[in-house]
Amino acid sequence: MGEVHVKIFVVNPRTGAQSGEITALADTDATLTVIPGELLRTLGIQKVRTVSLMLADGRRAQRDVGDAAVSVNGESIPCRVVFGESGDAVLLGLTVLEQAGLAVDPVQRRLVPTDFLLY
């Protein structure tokens, strides 16, 4: 089994400014999507607030978050994104995957459609 990398685009929903294609790691352990902060600022995406995050190695960190749209598999998903800092991986988080109805297939290394859960 391996990592699943996907091509995404980030859009400023207020202005329509769009990034070029970005490769992100689909990470079902990450709640939010992480995009390089410099790119988000270039697109004009504004900081909404600062949040406390738990990093994969157990450390806590503070990061700014803002509102964007992430396009994955041709579908644009409005979401909150983390302004990634130097050394942060570009991640496609679980909230976007769930909103898009996608699951990670680690064997085939791709995203696959999945049912939405209502209960």
Order of alpha helices (4+ residues) and beta strands (2+ residues): beta-beta-beta-alpha-beta-beta-beta-beta-alpha-beta-beta
